[in-house]
């Protein structure tokens, strides 16, 4: 089979070697879990300074958009998985047809890579999503009449989104009127970006659920969590958060349904809006996810370990939280571009703070790590997580109400 090491199969050579496309912080944490399990993993990086490239024992440099590079990765491993979605689906489909084991599959990746495919596919399966329309082309002549027709039916404001390539708030444009929409459409046409238009959802809360699924259908999920997003970027995750148990249970059930609909293998992250008593699926990511970093210390089995188990078709681990409450806060670069590693002693002075720094070059606004705190009292764990993140230099964005005792 193309992609297998000579003389090796998943059945004959133990669990197998995992190949990871991309060398960001997710790949770095996957490597940590692989090391703990005694598993081999090979990482394809594009730059020596990437988070996983700094620690990988089996590494080569290449791009997932270059066919020989992707074939080289496939030749070194038994199963290919992903740190990100910036991939060439046609190339991956060709390799999959040749027998390369790609998990998640190309069919699942299509939904994660292209918001137009995701919205249409979930809507067709009866999964609740914001009302939307895919624009018929990327020129102003194509897009503007369709946006105006959508606005006439659903009203302003609206949200315009890039069909592909958006992440962490990039590629999402709330627009108040035709003038703002025209400016976005004009810019999108210049860059060849295909758009979709969605209703503006009055968000009451944001949630996320991570689901792990094996090829045969065995599935486990972690409890739904409350997330705080500022500018489309996750800032904190609270487990179980301040939302009611009925809402959290409904979110979990909906996420497991999505995993079945898309046939995911590995970890699937499902981000949801709570809006006027309804849950709407906003995004899916077919990989480990920022909203699941809390599971490293906060759950019996982390998202990274279960992702490896799932793509290697091994029994999945227990996802029960190890404490009644968990808070995880992302660490961002401050305005001086100071390395948070120089302030570790201050963060360690916060009782129970688990610090994860990704080895990335610091710059203002860059996500550099996260801090997790577990405990009995929800206010206390949130306070300690923020105190540790602040000790590492993390600025507090507008829109975050800090716990008592934590200063801006």
The 8 nearest C-alpha neighbors of each residue, nearest first, counted from 0:
[[1, 98, 3, 2, 99, 97, 8, 4],
 [0, 2, 3, 99, 98, 97, 74, 73],
 [1, 3, 74, 73, 99, 77, 76, 0],
 [4, 2, 77, 1, 76, 74, 0, 7],
 [3, 5, 7, 75, 6, 74, 76, 2],
 [6, 4, 7, 3, 8, 74, 2, 75],
 [5, 7, 4, 8, 3, 12, 11, 0],
 [8, 6, 4, 12, 5, 11, 3, 9],
 [7, 9, 11, 10, 12, 3, 6, 77],
 [8, 10, 15, 11, 14, 12, 13, 77],
 [9, 11, 8, 12, 13, 14, 15, 7],
 [10, 12, 8, 9, 13, 7, 14, 6],
 [13, 11, 7, 8, 9, 10, 15, 14],
 [14, 12, 15, 11, 9, 10, 8, 16],
 [13, 15, 9, 311, 12, 16, 10, 313],
 [16, 14, 9, 13, 77, 12, 17, 311],
 [15, 17, 76, 39, 77, 40, 18, 78],
 [18, 16, 40, 78, 76, 79, 77, 41],
 [17, 19, 79, 41, 76, 40, 42, 78],
 [18, 20, 42, 80, 81, 79, 21, 41],
 [21, 19, 81, 43, 82, 80, 42, 18],
 [20, 22, 82, 44, 43, 23, 19, 83],
 [23, 21, 51, 44, 26, 49, 52, 50],
 [24, 22, 50, 26, 25, 51, 49, 21],
 [23, 25, 27, 50, 26, 357, 51, 28],
 [26, 24, 28, 27, 23, 82, 29, 287],
 [25, 27, 29, 22, 24, 23, 28, 82],
 [28, 26, 51, 24, 30, 25, 29, 50],
 [27, 29, 31, 25, 30, 26, 24, 32],
 [28, 30, 26, 32, 303, 31, 27, 33],
 [31, 29, 33, 27, 28, 32, 34, 26],
 [30, 32, 28, 34, 29, 33, 35, 27],
 [33, 31, 35, 29, 34, 30, 304, 303],
 [32, 34, 38, 30, 36, 35, 31, 37],
 [33, 35, 37, 31, 32, 36, 38, 30],
 [34, 36, 32, 33, 37, 31, 38, 30],
 [37, 35, 33, 34, 38, 32, 304, 31],
 [36, 38, 34, 35, 33, 39, 32, 40],
 [39, 37, 33, 36, 34, 40, 16, 15],
 [40, 38, 16, 17, 33, 37, 41, 15],
 [39, 41, 17, 16, 18, 38, 42, 57],
 [40, 42, 57, 18, 58, 19, 17, 43],
 [43, 41, 19, 58, 18, 44, 20, 22],
 [42, 44, 59, 20, 60, 21, 61, 58],
 [45, 43, 60, 22, 21, 46, 61, 42],
 [44, 46, 61, 60, 62, 43, 47, 21],
 [47, 45, 48, 44, 49, 60, 52, 22],
 [46, 48, 49, 52, 53, 45, 44, 60],
 [47, 49, 46, 53, 50, 52, 359, 360],
 [50, 48, 52, 47, 51, 46, 22, 23],
 [49, 51, 23, 24, 52, 358, 357, 53],
 [52, 50, 27, 22, 53, 54, 23, 26],
 [53, 51, 49, 55, 54, 50, 47, 22],
 [52, 54, 51, 50, 55, 48, 49, 47],
 [53, 55, 51, 52, 56, 27, 50, 30],
 [56, 54, 52, 57, 51, 58, 53, 42],
 [55, 57, 58, 54, 41, 40, 52, 42],
 [58, 56, 41, 55, 42, 40, 59, 39],
 [59, 57, 42, 41, 55, 43, 56, 52],
 [58, 60, 43, 44, 61, 42, 57, 41],
 [61, 59, 44, 45, 43, 58, 46, 62],
 [60, 62, 68, 45, 44, 43, 59, 63],
 [61, 63, 64, 65, 45, 68, 69, 44],
 [64, 62, 69, 65, 86, 68, 20, 61],
 [63, 65, 62, 87, 86, 66, 69, 90],
 [66, 64, 62, 68, 63, 67, 69, 61],
 [65, 67, 69, 68, 70, 64, 90, 63],
 [68, 66, 70, 69, 65, 71, 61, 72],
 [69, 67, 71, 61, 70, 66, 65, 62],
 [68, 70, 72, 66, 71, 63, 67, 73],
 [71, 69, 73, 67, 68, 72, 66, 74],
 [70, 72, 68, 74, 69, 73, 67, 75],
 [71, 73, 69, 75, 70, 74, 18, 68],
 [74, 72, 2, 70, 75, 71, 76, 69],
 [75, 73, 2, 71, 72, 76, 3, 70],
 [76, 74, 72, 73, 4, 71, 2, 3],
 [75, 77, 16, 18, 73, 17, 78, 74],
 [78, 76, 3, 16, 15, 2, 17, 9],
 [77, 79, 100, 17, 76, 101, 18, 80],
 [80, 78, 18, 101, 19, 17, 102, 100],
 [81, 79, 19, 102, 18, 20, 101, 78],
 [82, 80, 20, 19, 83, 21, 286, 79],
 [81, 83, 21, 26, 25, 20, 19, 23],
 [84, 82, 81, 85, 21, 20, 286, 86],
 [83, 85, 86, 112, 111, 81, 82, 108],
 [86, 84, 83, 164, 87, 112, 63, 64],
 [85, 87, 84, 63, 64, 88, 83, 91],
 [88, 86, 90, 64, 89, 91, 63, 85],
 [87, 89, 91, 90, 92, 86, 105, 109],
 [90, 88, 92, 91, 87, 93, 105, 94],
 [89, 91, 93, 92, 87, 88, 94, 66],
 [92, 90, 88, 94, 93, 89, 95, 87],
 [93, 91, 95, 89, 90, 94, 88, 105],
 [92, 94, 90, 96, 91, 95, 89, 97],
 [95, 93, 97, 91, 96, 92, 99, 90],
 [94, 96, 99, 92, 98, 97, 93, 91],
 [97, 95, 93, 94, 98, 92, 99, 91],
 [98, 96, 94, 95, 99, 93, 1, 0],
 [99, 97, 95, 96, 1, 0, 100, 94],
 [98, 100, 95, 2, 94, 1, 97, 101],
 [101, 99, 78, 98, 79, 95, 102, 77],
 [100, 102, 79, 104, 103, 78, 99, 80],
 [103, 101, 104, 80, 310, 264, 79, 100],
 [102, 104, 264, 101, 263, 107, 265, 108],
 [105, 103, 102, 107, 101, 106, 108, 264],
 [104, 106, 108, 107, 92, 109, 88, 91],
 [107, 105, 104, 109, 108, 110, 261, 103],
 [108, 106, 104, 105, 109, 261, 110, 263],
 [107, 109, 105, 111, 110, 106, 112, 104],
 [110, 108, 112, 106, 107, 111, 113, 105],
 [111, 109, 117, 108, 116, 113, 112, 107],
 [110, 112, 108, 284, 109, 283, 113, 285],
 [113, 111, 109, 110, 84, 108, 163, 114],
 [114, 112, 163, 162, 115, 116, 110, 111],
 [115, 113, 117, 162, 116, 118, 163, 110],
 [114, 116, 118, 113, 117, 162, 119, 133],
 [117, 115, 119, 110, 113, 114, 118, 120],
 [116, 118, 110, 114, 120, 115, 119, 121],
 [119, 117, 115, 121, 120, 116, 122, 114],
 [118, 120, 122, 116, 117, 121, 123, 115],
 [121, 119, 123, 117, 122, 118, 116, 124],
 [120, 122, 124, 126, 123, 118, 119, 117],
 [121, 123, 125, 119, 124, 126, 120, 118],
 [122, 124, 120, 121, 125, 119, 126, 118],
 [125, 123, 121, 122, 126, 120, 260, 119],
 [124, 126, 122, 123, 127, 121, 128, 120],
 [125, 127, 121, 122, 124, 128, 257, 123],
 [128, 126, 279, 280, 125, 122, 129, 278],
 [129, 127, 279, 280, 126, 130, 281, 122],
 [130, 128, 131, 198, 279, 197, 127, 200],
 [131, 129, 198, 197, 128, 132, 196, 153],
 [132, 130, 197, 196, 129, 198, 133, 195],
 [131, 133, 196, 195, 134, 197, 130, 149],
 [134, 132, 195, 115, 135, 196, 194, 131],
 [133, 135, 195, 142, 136, 194, 132, 145],
 [136, 134, 141, 133, 142, 137, 145, 193],
 [137, 135, 141, 134, 138, 193, 142, 194],
 [136, 138, 193, 188, 192, 142, 191, 141],
 [139, 137, 188, 141, 140, 136, 142, 184],
 [138, 140, 142, 141, 143, 184, 185, 137],
 [139, 141, 138, 142, 143, 144, 137, 136],
 [142, 140, 138, 139, 136, 135, 143, 137],
 [141, 143, 139, 145, 134, 144, 140, 138],
 [142, 144, 146, 145, 139, 141, 140, 147],
 [145, 143, 147, 146, 142, 148, 141, 140],
 [144, 146, 148, 142, 143, 147, 149, 134],
 [147, 145, 149, 143, 148, 144, 150, 142],
 [146, 148, 150, 144, 149, 145, 151, 143],
 [147, 149, 151, 145, 146, 150, 144, 152],
 [150, 148, 146, 152, 151, 147, 153, 145],
 [151, 149, 154, 147, 153, 152, 148, 155],
 [150, 152, 148, 149, 154, 153, 147, 155],
 [151, 153, 149, 150, 154, 148, 147, 155],
 [152, 154, 150, 151, 149, 198, 155, 157],
 [155, 153, 150, 151, 152, 156, 157, 149],
 [156, 154, 157, 150, 175, 176, 153, 199],
 [155, 157, 175, 174, 199, 176, 154, 158],
 [158, 156, 199, 198, 155, 174, 173, 197],
 [157, 159, 173, 197, 172, 199, 196, 174],
 [158, 160, 196, 172, 195, 171, 173, 197],
 [161, 159, 171, 195, 194, 170, 162, 172],
 [160, 162, 194, 170, 163, 193, 165, 192],
 [161, 163, 114, 194, 113, 115, 193, 160],
 [164, 162, 113, 161, 165, 112, 114, 193],
 [163, 165, 166, 161, 85, 162, 170, 112],
 [164, 166, 170, 169, 163, 161, 168, 167],
 [165, 167, 169, 168, 164, 170, 231, 232],
 [168, 166, 232, 231, 169, 165, 233, 230],
 [231, 167, 169, 166, 230, 171, 232, 170],
 [170, 168, 165, 166, 167, 171, 231, 164],
 [169, 171, 165, 161, 160, 168, 172, 166],
 [172, 170, 160, 169, 168, 159, 161, 173],
 [171, 173, 159, 158, 174, 160, 170, 183],
 [174, 172, 158, 157, 159, 171, 175, 156],
 [175, 173, 179, 157, 156, 180, 176, 158],
 [174, 176, 156, 155, 179, 157, 173, 177],
 [177, 175, 178, 179, 174, 155, 180, 156],
 [176, 178, 180, 179, 181, 175, 147, 174],
 [177, 179, 181, 180, 176, 182, 175, 174],
 [180, 178, 182, 181, 174, 177, 176, 175],
 [179, 181, 177, 183, 178, 182, 174, 184],
 [182, 180, 184, 178, 179, 183, 177, 185],
 [181, 183, 185, 179, 180, 184, 186, 178],
 [184, 182, 186, 180, 185, 181, 187, 179],
 [183, 185, 187, 181, 186, 182, 139, 188],
 [184, 186, 182, 188, 183, 187, 181, 139],
 [185, 187, 183, 189, 184, 188, 182, 190],
 [188, 186, 192, 184, 190, 189, 185, 191],
 [189, 187, 191, 185, 138, 190, 186, 137],
 [188, 190, 186, 187, 191, 185, 192, 138],
 [191, 189, 187, 188, 192, 186, 185, 193],
 [192, 190, 188, 189, 187, 137, 193, 138],
 [193, 191, 187, 190, 188, 137, 161, 194],
 [192, 194, 137, 162, 161, 136, 191, 195],
 [195, 193, 161, 162, 160, 134, 192, 159],
 [194, 196, 133, 134, 160, 132, 159, 162],
 [195, 197, 159, 132, 131, 158, 160, 133],
 [198, 196, 131, 158, 130, 157, 199, 159],
 [197, 199, 157, 130, 200, 158, 129, 131],
 [198, 200, 157, 158, 156, 197, 201, 173],
 [199, 201, 202, 198, 274, 129, 272, 197],
 [202, 200, 274, 203, 199, 275, 273, 272],
 [203, 201, 274, 204, 200, 273, 272, 205],
 [202, 204, 274, 273, 201, 205, 275, 272],
 [205, 203, 273, 202, 272, 206, 274, 225],
 [204, 206, 272, 226, 271, 225, 273, 227],
 [207, 205, 225, 271, 224, 226, 270, 272],
 [206, 208, 270, 224, 269, 223, 271, 290],
 [207, 209, 223, 269, 268, 251, 254, 224],
 [208, 210, 268, 267, 220, 221, 269, 266],
 [209, 211, 220, 267, 266, 219, 255, 268],
 [212, 210, 266, 265, 219, 218, 220, 267],
 [211, 213, 218, 264, 265, 217, 309, 216],
 [212, 214, 309, 217, 264, 216, 215, 312],
 [215, 213, 216, 264, 312, 212, 309, 217],
 [216, 214, 213, 217, 312, 212, 264, 218],
 [215, 217, 213, 214, 218, 212, 259, 262],
 [218, 216, 213, 212, 215, 219, 214, 315],
 [217, 219, 212, 211, 216, 213, 220, 210],
 [220, 218, 211, 210, 212, 221, 217, 318],
 [221, 219, 210, 209, 211, 318, 222, 218],
 [220, 222, 318, 209, 223, 208, 210, 319],
 [223, 221, 224, 220, 208, 251, 239, 247],
 [222, 224, 208, 247, 207, 251, 250, 221],
 [225, 223, 238, 239, 207, 206, 237, 240],
 [224, 226, 206, 240, 237, 236, 205, 238],
 [227, 225, 236, 206, 205, 235, 228, 224],
 [226, 228, 235, 234, 233, 236, 229, 205],
 [227, 229, 233, 232, 231, 234, 226, 230],
 [230, 228, 232, 231, 233, 227, 234, 398],
 [231, 229, 232, 168, 228, 167, 233, 169],
 [168, 230, 232, 167, 229, 228, 233, 169],
 [233, 231, 167, 228, 229, 230, 168, 234],
 [234, 232, 228, 227, 235, 229, 231, 226],
 [233, 235, 329, 227, 228, 328, 232, 229],
 [236, 234, 328, 227, 327, 226, 233, 329],
 [235, 237, 226, 327, 326, 225, 290, 328],
 [238, 236, 240, 326, 225, 239, 224, 325],
 [239, 237, 240, 325, 224, 324, 326, 225],
 [238, 240, 224, 237, 324, 225, 241, 223],
 [241, 239, 237, 238, 225, 242, 224, 377],
 [240, 242, 243, 239, 225, 237, 238, 377],
 [243, 241, 240, 244, 246, 247, 225, 239],
 [242, 244, 246, 245, 247, 241, 240, 248],
 [243, 245, 247, 246, 248, 242, 249, 239],
 [246, 244, 248, 247, 243, 249, 242, 250],
 [247, 245, 249, 244, 248, 243, 250, 242],
 [246, 248, 244, 250, 223, 249, 245, 251],
 [247, 249, 251, 245, 250, 246, 244, 252],
 [250, 248, 246, 252, 251, 247, 245, 253],
 [251, 249, 247, 253, 248, 252, 246, 254],
 [252, 250, 248, 254, 249, 253, 223, 208],
 [251, 253, 249, 255, 250, 254, 256, 248],
 [252, 254, 256, 250, 251, 255, 249, 257],
 [255, 253, 257, 251, 256, 252, 269, 250],
 [256, 254, 258, 252, 257, 253, 251, 259],
 [255, 257, 253, 259, 254, 258, 260, 252],
 [256, 258, 260, 254, 259, 255, 261, 253],
 [259, 257, 255, 261, 256, 263, 260, 262],
 [258, 260, 262, 256, 257, 261, 255, 263],
 [261, 259, 257, 258, 262, 256, 124, 121],
 [260, 262, 258, 263, 259, 107, 257, 106],
 [263, 261, 259, 260, 258, 107, 264, 106],
 [262, 264, 258, 261, 103, 107, 212, 265],
 [265, 263, 103, 212, 213, 214, 102, 310],
 [264, 266, 306, 309, 211, 310, 212, 103],
 [265, 267, 211, 286, 306, 210, 287, 285],
 [266, 268, 285, 210, 286, 284, 209, 211],
 [269, 267, 209, 284, 283, 208, 288, 285],
 [268, 270, 283, 208, 207, 254, 282, 209],
 [271, 269, 207, 282, 281, 206, 280, 283],
 [272, 270, 280, 206, 281, 279, 205, 207],
 [273, 271, 205, 279, 278, 274, 204, 202],
 [272, 274, 278, 204, 203, 277, 202, 205],
 [273, 275, 277, 202, 203, 276, 272, 201],
 [276, 274, 277, 273, 203, 201, 202, 278],
 [275, 277, 274, 273, 278, 246, 203, 279],
 [278, 276, 274, 275, 273, 279, 272, 127],
 [277, 279, 273, 272, 274, 271, 280, 276],
 [280, 278, 128, 127, 272, 271, 281, 129],
 [281, 279, 271, 128, 282, 270, 127, 272],
 [280, 282, 271, 270, 279, 128, 272, 283],
 [283, 281, 270, 269, 280, 284, 271, 111],
 [282, 284, 269, 268, 111, 270, 285, 267],
 [283, 285, 268, 111, 286, 267, 269, 282],
 [284, 286, 267, 111, 266, 268, 108, 283],
 [287, 285, 266, 267, 284, 288, 81, 82],
 [288, 286, 266, 302, 303, 25, 267, 268],
 [287, 289, 290, 291, 286, 268, 292, 284],
 [288, 290, 291, 292, 287, 233, 25, 293],
 [291, 289, 288, 292, 236, 207, 293, 226],
 [290, 292, 293, 289, 288, 294, 302, 209],
 [293, 291, 294, 289, 290, 295, 288, 302],
 [292, 294, 291, 297, 295, 327, 371, 296],
 [293, 295, 301, 297, 298, 292, 296, 291],
 [296, 294, 301, 293, 297, 292, 298, 302],
 [297, 295, 294, 298, 293, 371, 301, 373],
 [296, 298, 294, 321, 293, 320, 295, 325],
 [299, 297, 320, 294, 321, 300, 319, 318],
 [298, 300, 318, 317, 319, 321, 320, 301],
 [301, 299, 298, 318, 316, 317, 304, 302],
 [302, 300, 294, 295, 303, 304, 298, 305],
 [301, 303, 305, 304, 306, 294, 287, 291],
 [304, 302, 306, 29, 301, 305, 32, 307],
 [303, 305, 307, 301, 306, 32, 302, 308],
 [306, 304, 308, 302, 307, 303, 309, 315],
 [305, 307, 265, 303, 309, 266, 304, 308],
 [308, 306, 304, 305, 310, 309, 311, 303],
 [309, 307, 313, 305, 311, 306, 310, 312],
 [308, 310, 213, 265, 312, 306, 311, 307],
 [311, 309, 265, 312, 307, 308, 102, 306],
 [310, 312, 308, 309, 313, 14, 307, 15],
 [311, 313, 309, 310, 213, 308, 214, 314],
 [312, 314, 308, 311, 309, 315, 213, 14],
 [315, 313, 308, 316, 312, 309, 213, 217],
 [314, 316, 305, 308, 313, 309, 317, 219],
 [317, 315, 300, 305, 318, 314, 299, 219],
 [316, 318, 300, 299, 319, 315, 219, 298],
 [319, 317, 221, 300, 299, 298, 316, 320],
 [318, 320, 298, 317, 299, 321, 221, 300],
 [321, 319, 298, 297, 322, 299, 318, 323],
 [320, 322, 298, 297, 299, 319, 323, 296],
 [321, 323, 324, 320, 374, 373, 297, 375],
 [324, 322, 375, 374, 325, 321, 320, 376],
 [325, 323, 322, 374, 238, 377, 375, 373],
 [326, 324, 373, 238, 372, 237, 297, 380],
 [327, 325, 237, 381, 372, 371, 236, 380],
 [326, 328, 371, 236, 370, 235, 293, 384],
 [329, 327, 235, 370, 369, 234, 384, 385],
 [328, 330, 369, 234, 368, 235, 370, 331],
 [329, 331, 368, 369, 393, 367, 388, 366],
 [332, 330, 366, 393, 365, 367, 364, 333],
 [331, 333, 363, 364, 365, 362, 336, 361],
 [332, 334, 363, 336, 335, 392, 393, 394],
 [333, 335, 363, 336, 332, 364, 362, 337],
 [336, 334, 337, 333, 363, 362, 332, 338],
 [335, 337, 362, 363, 361, 333, 334, 332],
 [338, 336, 335, 339, 361, 333, 332, 362],
 [337, 339, 340, 361, 341, 336, 332, 360],
 [340, 338, 391, 341, 342, 337, 392, 343],
 [341, 339, 342, 343, 338, 356, 391, 358],
 [340, 342, 339, 343, 338, 344, 337, 391],
 [343, 341, 340, 339, 344, 391, 345, 346],
 [342, 344, 346, 340, 345, 341, 347, 391],
 [345, 343, 347, 346, 342, 348, 341, 340],
 [346, 344, 348, 343, 347, 342, 390, 391],
 [345, 347, 387, 343, 390, 348, 344, 349],
 [348, 346, 344, 349, 345, 343, 352, 350],
 [347, 349, 345, 346, 350, 344, 387, 352],
 [350, 348, 347, 346, 352, 387, 351, 383],
 [349, 351, 352, 348, 347, 383, 372, 346],
 [350, 352, 372, 353, 349, 373, 383, 347],
 [353, 351, 372, 350, 349, 371, 354, 370],
 [352, 354, 371, 370, 372, 351, 355, 296],
 [355, 353, 370, 352, 369, 356, 371, 368],
 [356, 354, 369, 368, 370, 357, 353, 371],
 [357, 355, 368, 358, 367, 354, 369, 340],
 [356, 358, 368, 359, 50, 367, 24, 355],
 [359, 357, 50, 356, 360, 367, 53, 49],
 [360, 358, 357, 50, 367, 361, 49, 48],
 [359, 361, 362, 358, 338, 48, 367, 365],
 [362, 360, 336, 338, 332, 359, 337, 365],
 [361, 363, 336, 332, 365, 364, 360, 333],
 [364, 362, 332, 334, 333, 336, 365, 335],
 [363, 365, 332, 331, 362, 333, 366, 334],
 [364, 366, 332, 331, 363, 362, 367, 361],
 [367, 365, 331, 330, 368, 364, 332, 329],
 [368, 366, 331, 330, 357, 356, 365, 359],
 [369, 367, 356, 330, 355, 357, 329, 366],
 [368, 370, 329, 330, 355, 328, 354, 356],
 [369, 371, 354, 328, 327, 353, 384, 355],
 [370, 372, 327, 353, 326, 352, 384, 293],
 [371, 373, 352, 326, 380, 384, 325, 351],
 [374, 372, 325, 324, 322, 380, 297, 326],
 [375, 373, 324, 322, 376, 380, 323, 325],
 [374, 376, 323, 324, 377, 322, 373, 380],
 [375, 377, 379, 378, 374, 380, 324, 323],
 [378, 376, 380, 379, 324, 381, 375, 325],
 [379, 377, 381, 376, 380, 382, 402, 403],
 [378, 380, 382, 376, 381, 377, 383, 374],
 [381, 379, 383, 377, 382, 372, 378, 326],
 [382, 380, 384, 326, 378, 379, 383, 377],
 [383, 381, 379, 385, 402, 380, 384, 378],
 [382, 384, 386, 380, 385, 381, 379, 387],
 [385, 383, 381, 387, 386, 382, 372, 371],
 [384, 386, 388, 382, 387, 383, 389, 381],
 [387, 385, 383, 389, 384, 388, 405, 390],
 [386, 388, 346, 390, 384, 385, 389, 349],
 [389, 387, 385, 391, 390, 386, 393, 330],
 [388, 390, 393, 392, 386, 391, 387, 385],
 [389, 391, 387, 346, 388, 392, 345, 386],
 [392, 390, 339, 388, 389, 342, 393, 346],
 [391, 393, 389, 390, 333, 394, 339, 388],
 [392, 394, 389, 331, 330, 388, 391, 333],
 [395, 393, 333, 392, 396, 389, 331, 407],
 [394, 396, 407, 393, 397, 399, 389, 401],
 [397, 395, 399, 398, 394, 229, 234, 407],
 [396, 398, 399, 395, 229, 400, 394, 230],
 [397, 399, 396, 400, 229, 395, 228, 227],
 [400, 398, 397, 401, 396, 395, 227, 229],
 [401, 399, 398, 402, 397, 395, 403, 396],
 [400, 402, 399, 405, 403, 406, 385, 382],
 [403, 401, 382, 405, 404, 400, 381, 378],
 [402, 404, 405, 401, 382, 406, 378, 400],
 [403, 405, 402, 406, 382, 401, 386, 383],
 [406, 404, 403, 402, 386, 401, 382, 407],
 [407, 405, 404, 401, 403, 389, 386, 402],
 [406, 395, 405, 394, 401, 389, 396, 393]]
